[in-house]
Amino acid sequence: MTEQLILDISPAPPASLDNFVAGANQAALQALRQCAPGRAVYLWGPPGAGRTHLLQAMASRDNSRYFSADDPPAPILRIATGDAPPPRLLAVDDIERFTPPGQAAIFALYNRWRESATRADAFTLIVSGDRAPKAMSVREDLRTRLGWDLVFRLEYLSDAHRAEAMQQRAQARGLHLQAEVVTWILTHYARDMNRLSALVDALDNYSLVKKRPITLPLLKELLANSQTHSSS
């Protein structure tokens, strides 16, 4: 079996509301669970606080769409201005990264959301950004719309909740992380969950390639090899 085939054995679990460790973000999670067509939610916070996880989890529902700044703005504009019924849920991630044409499309999308909020074609709109609405570096008419309905700030998890999130991700891949491995990661590695989740995935893959259990020496070997490859 080639190394690439081994790496493909354990894909990362898809984002869901059930595998999101909320910590201090319980209010935001509960609002998303209860969010109905006609409501809008704006989530903001630092990278790694869970914005993308939550938007992708919501957009995994039937008749839903997820957009990021890497997607062309034309499909958003078609939904905002076209005659066809919109999806029941639209998620727009990292709004601060959108170009002026993308911001114009999202502005039009907010207008359609508000116009249809009490009609049969109402839809849920969830948008994320890296700062509060009033501080967002987007066009002024779009900035005001970000605060039209529910707004939540997402906070970083505590160490205890980060440990829980790592163990949860490991369990989804059929792993168990030793306490000393988790403690070392929390003490010496990045704090945001994007990088912590990626590290758990990399540990799983590396242990499969090396045919060794996940231990502290294996973790340090993986990180040392990663540094060597990134500097070469």
CORNORHU-V389382 format. One record per run of one state. SS is the DSSP state (A for helix, B for strand, O for the rest). FROM is the first residue (numbers start at 1). TO is the last residue. Records with the same first field share a line. If there is no record, write none. Layout:
BEGIN
SS=FROM-TO ; FROM-TO
END
This chain:
BEGIN
O=1-2 ; 8-22 ; 34-39 ; 45-50 ; 60-63 ; 68-73 ; 82-88 ; 93-94 ; 98-99 ; 117-123 ; 130-132 ; 136-139 ; 146-149 ; 154-158 ; 173-178 ; 189-192 ; 211-215 ; 232-232
A=3-7 ; 23-33 ; 51-59 ; 74-81 ; 95-97 ; 100-116 ; 133-135 ; 140-145 ; 159-172 ; 179-188 ; 193-210 ; 216-231
B=40-44 ; 64-67 ; 89-92 ; 124-129 ; 150-153
END
